[in-house]
Each structure stands twice: as structure tokens, then as C-alpha cells.
Amino acid sequence: MRSKYQSVKSNSGSEVNILPMIDVLFAILLFFMLSSIVLTEKNQIAVKRPTISQTEQVGKAKKTITITLKNNRKLYLEENELLTAELSQRLKRLSQDNSIDQVLIDADKACVYGEVMEILDIVKAAGLNSIGLAVNNRDIYDQEL
């Protein structure tokens, strides 16, 4: 008499080894992670920001634009270099379109205080009230005064 339970033989020839596929997926993931880091650093303008010990994270607005002031008095709106008079006109145009939620001022620490205040005045005159200043966080143990 046949038994009720029969053993099922596994066919060892039909196994799929997924380790090579996992290696390829990790390599692709690593490629995209590294390329995104390079692309985001490429679009930034190098500025030596001042450091402070008490920083606060600003919430992400829908549309944030960055105004960069380098120590050689060059002014940039996003990645485009422009003059101070042009900044006023461009900001007024953008504020009328309601396409700006927040303005971030990224000034070099060697810039003159008056230049930064002039940019703040231009931004306020354009009707933009949500303004942030970019700084680096100073480590408590790294007190360079």
C-alpha cells in the first residue's frame, strides 16, 4: 500500500543564485549616491561662512532662492552673477509672480557688514519677509575666536 505522504524531491538544478544580482544592485545604488553628491556640490558657490555655536534649522519652504555674496564683492542669485541694481529688479519680478517663499543669504565671513545689510534692505524692499542667513555650526570643542 502506498503511503499517504510522499516525499518530494527537490531538483537542485533549478536553484537561482541571487548574490550576483544583489552585488550589481549595490554597485548601481553606490553609483547614484556618489553622482548625486558630486552634482549637488558642483552647483554650489564656495563661500567661507561664519560659524556660530547656536544654530537653528529652518524649515524647508516650497521655493527657496539663495543670494550669495563672496568676499570679492561678487553677488550671485542662485548660480547667476549679477549687479546690486539687477538684484532689486529680479527680486521684485519674482515676488510679483509669488514664486518665492524664502530667501537665503549666504555671505562670506570676510564680507563687510554694510554689504550684507544692503542686500537685506533690497530683499525687504522687494516685499520678501522670510529671510534666512546661512552659517556653519561651530563645534563646542572647536572654539576658534
N, C-alpha and C positions, 0 to 999 in steps of 0.2 A: 504494500500500500504506500502511496506517495504521502509525503508529509505535507502538512498544511502550510508550513513555512519553508520557502525555498530560498536558498542563498543567492544573492545577486552578485555576479562577478563584475568587478569594475574593469573597464577597459582602460589600461594605463596609457594607451596611445592617444587618447583624446584629451589629455590634460593641456591646459593653456597656462603658460608661464607669463605672468603679468609684470614681473620685475623689470624687464627692459622697457616696457611701456611706462612704468612709473618713473624710471630714470629719465626718459625723454620728456615727460611732462614736467618734472622738476627743472630740467635744463631750460625748457621754454619759459616756465614761470620765472626763473632766475634772470633770463634774458630780458623779459618785460619789466621786471622790477628795476634792474640796473639801467635800462634805457630810459625809464620814466624819471629816475633820479637825475640822469645827465640832462634830459630835456628841461626839467624844471630849474636846474641850476644855470643852464645856458641862458634862459630868458631873464635872469635877474641881473640888475646892475650892481656892481660891487661897491658897497659903502661900508665904512667903519662906523658902526653905530655906537652911541654912548651906552654904557652899561649902568644898570641900577639894581638894587637888591630887592625891591618890592615891585614886581611886575604883575600885571593882571591880564588875563586872556580876554580878548574882545570877541564877542560872538560873531560868527560869520554872517555877513549881510548878503543879500542876493547879488548885488553888484557893487563890488569894491574896486575903486581905482587907486593906483599908487602914484604919488608925486615924489620923485627922487631929486634931492639936492646934493650934489657932490661938492667936495671941498674946493674944487677949481671953479665954483660958481656956475657949473652947468646944471640946467634944470631939465628934467625928463617927466613926461606924462606917460605912464606905462613905460614903453621902451623907446618912445619918440622924443628926441631932443627938441626943445622949443625955448622961446624967449618969455620973459615975465608977462609982457603985454599979450602975447598969444595965449598964455595960460588962462588969463582972465576971460578972454573971448571963448575959448574952448570949454571952460567950466560952465559958463553961462549957457552955452548951447546945450551941453549935456544935462544941466539941471532943468532946463525947459522941457527936454524930452522925458524927464523923470526916469532916466536910465542909470542914475547913480543913487545908491543907498548910503554909501560910506566912502570917505576919503581917508587914505592912509598916507601920512607924510613920513618919508624915510630920508632923514638928513644925516650927513656925515657929522661925526662928533667935532670935527675941526671947523665946521661952518660957524659963521658969525650969528649970534643970537638975533640980530636985527633982520637978517635974511630969512630966517625961519619964521619970524613974526610977520614979515611982509607976505610970505606965502599963506600963512594962516589968515591974514586980512583979506587976501584975494579969494580964498576959499569961502570965507564968511560972506563976502560981498556977492558971490555968485549964488547965495541962497542955500548953501550946503552947511548943515549944522552938525552932522555926525562926522567928527574928525578924530582920527587916532594918530599917535606918534609911535613910530617903530623904534624899539630899543632892544638890546640884548640883556638877558638875565645875568646878573653878577652872582657867581657862586659865593657863599658866605666865607669860604676858606680862601677865596681869591680876591682879597681886598687890595686893589691897585689904585691908590689915591694919589 
